[in-house]
Amino acid sequence: MRQARFRFLFAGVLLISALAARGEDSCLVKATFGGKAVTLKHCAVAMYDAKGVTLYFNEEPILAEEAAAFQWNSYPKEKDASGRPRTMMTLGFWPGGADAAPSPGAVKSVEMTVGHSSSPMLGRQWVFDLPADKGLTILKLSGNLKLGGRLAGKITGVRKSDGLDYSWDIVFDLALPAKAAAAGPACGP
């Protein structure tokens, strides 16, 4: 009995160690969309051409079939299954520039879309040309930029649009999908 309990505990320790080594996906976006406070805790990532990524952050949990569709086409649905608009954000960019290693300085352009469930008038789309555009700053970016790798980072920014305030503080650590998306951000030669 004692030996069986020890084996069970040992197996549990191995499982916990394996999960910790694999790393769990995490993300948090604290933002303001049109002056309305937003917290997005659910996310997915798609990778196109083994270079470009699209990050998708959502207020509500992302269903497994939605995450799979997003990983295939890099485009999240703007409405949930009940037809209600989503409070969400997407970022599309090339994390490694001409290199395979993600780096804040390598990112030259970021496509951002935000939407708020309370009104389509709060939705916005921007393209940030970096480093010239000071509206978005990539503070940290690391990982293994390949299918099945990981991507982690911290991105902040502020933008005023039509007199409305937008700001974001984004932290993420995500496993990149095992299969490439059929579409995504173009990354040049």
Stockholm file with secondary structure:
# STOCKHOLM 1.0

chainA/1-189         MRQARFRFLFAGVLLISALAARGEDSCLVKATFGGKAVTLKHCAVAMYDAKGVTLYFNEEPILAEEAAAFQWNSYPKEKDASGRPRTMMTLGFWPGGADAAPSPGAVKSVEMTVGHSSSPMLGRQWVFDLPADKGLTILKLSGNLKLGGRLAGKITGVRKSDGLDYSWDIVFDLALPAKAAAAGPACGP
#=GR chainA/1-189 SS CHHHHHHHHHHHHHHHHHHHHHCCCEEEEEEEETTEEEEECEEEEEEETTTEEEEEEESSCCCHHHHHHHHHHSCCCSBCTTSCBCCEEEEEECTTTTSSSCCGGGCCEEEEEEEETTEEEEEEEEEEETTTCTTEEEEEEEECCSTTCEEEEEEEEEEEETTEEEEEEEEEEEECCSSCBSSCCCCCC
#=GC SS_cons         CHHHHHHHHHHHHHHHHHHHHHCCCEEEEEEEETTEEEEECEEEEEEETTTEEEEEEESSCCCHHHHHHHHHHSCCCSBCTTSCBCCEEEEEECTTTTSSSCCGGGCCEEEEEEEETTEEEEEEEEEEETTTCTTEEEEEEEECCSTTCEEEEEEEEEEEETTEEEEEEEEEEEECCSSCBSSCCCCCC
//
